[in-house]
Amino acid sequence: MGTQEKVSEELLLEEEIVNQNEIVLFNDDVNTFDHVIETLINVCDHTPEQAEQCSLIVHYNGKCTVKTGEYSYLKPRCSKLLDAGLNAEII
């Protein structure tokens, strides 16, 4: 087994061990694009471009993953999204 294959295998094992969750943002008919973008920038540390892209994906597809990580890292962020009137959940 080559060095590259060994490193790839180790990374795959590490990814399986870390339980990754996602915050999924859902579309609604209430919030404006500007509000969603501003909230994603402030709560999820998105760049303006990233926040705009996510807001468009949510609008056209009905949902979008806006942040990934461990549950304990995502829970306070998801709560802030909900407090801002957005429809989100951790999956």
C-alpha positions as CSV (number, residue, x, y, z in Angstrom):
1,M,0.0,0.0,0.0
2,G,1.4,3.4,-1.0
3,T,1.7,6.4,1.2
4,Q,-1.1,8.2,-0.5
5,E,-3.4,5.2,-0.1
6,K,-2.5,4.9,3.5
7,V,-3.3,8.5,4.2
8,S,-6.6,8.3,2.4
9,E,-7.6,5.2,4.4
10,E,-6.7,7.0,7.7
11,L,-8.8,10.0,6.7
12,L,-11.7,7.8,5.8
13,L,-11.5,6.1,9.2
14,E,-11.4,9.5,11.0
15,E,-14.4,10.7,9.1
16,E,-16.4,7.7,10.2
17,I,-15.5,8.2,13.8
18,V,-16.6,11.8,13.9
19,N,-20.4,12.0,13.9
20,Q,-21.2,14.9,11.6
21,N,-24.6,16.5,11.7
22,E,-26.0,19.2,9.5
23,I,-28.1,22.3,10.0
24,V,-30.7,22.3,7.2
25,L,-32.5,25.5,6.4
26,F,-36.0,25.2,5.0
27,N,-37.8,27.6,2.7
28,D,-40.7,29.8,4.0
29,D,-42.9,32.5,2.6
30,V,-42.1,34.9,5.4
31,N,-38.4,35.9,5.5
32,T,-36.8,38.1,2.9
33,F,-33.6,37.2,1.1
34,D,-31.8,40.0,2.9
35,H,-32.8,38.7,6.3
36,V,-31.8,35.2,5.5
37,I,-28.4,36.3,4.1
38,E,-27.7,38.6,7.0
39,T,-28.6,35.8,9.5
40,L,-26.4,33.2,7.8
41,I,-23.5,35.6,7.8
42,N,-24.0,36.4,11.5
43,V,-24.9,33.0,12.8
44,C,-23.1,30.5,10.5
45,D,-20.1,32.6,9.7
46,H,-20.9,32.5,5.9
47,T,-19.3,34.9,3.5
48,P,-21.8,37.2,1.8
49,E,-21.5,35.1,-1.4
50,Q,-22.0,31.8,0.4
51,A,-25.0,33.2,2.3
52,E,-26.6,34.4,-1.0
53,Q,-26.0,31.1,-2.7
54,C,-27.6,29.2,0.2
55,S,-30.6,31.5,0.2
56,L,-31.1,30.9,-3.5
57,I,-30.8,27.1,-3.0
58,V,-33.3,27.2,-0.2
59,H,-35.7,29.3,-2.3
60,Y,-35.5,27.0,-5.4
61,N,-35.0,23.6,-3.8
62,G,-36.9,24.1,-0.6
63,K,-33.9,23.4,1.7
64,C,-30.2,23.6,2.0
65,T,-27.5,22.4,4.4
66,V,-26.0,25.6,5.8
67,K,-23.5,24.2,8.4
68,T,-22.0,20.8,9.3
69,G,-20.3,19.7,12.4
70,E,-20.8,18.0,15.8
71,Y,-24.2,18.3,17.4
72,S,-22.8,20.3,20.3
73,Y,-21.3,22.9,17.9
74,L,-24.5,23.1,15.8
75,K,-27.1,23.3,18.5
76,P,-26.5,27.0,19.6
77,R,-26.3,28.1,15.9
78,C,-29.5,26.3,15.0
79,S,-31.2,28.0,18.1
80,K,-30.1,31.4,16.8
81,L,-31.5,30.7,13.4
82,L,-34.8,29.7,14.9
83,D,-34.8,32.8,17.2
84,A,-34.3,34.9,14.0
85,G,-37.5,33.4,12.6
86,L,-35.9,31.0,10.2
87,N,-37.0,27.4,9.8
88,A,-34.1,25.1,10.5
89,E,-33.3,21.8,12.1
90,I,-30.3,19.6,12.9
91,I,-30.2,16.2,11.1
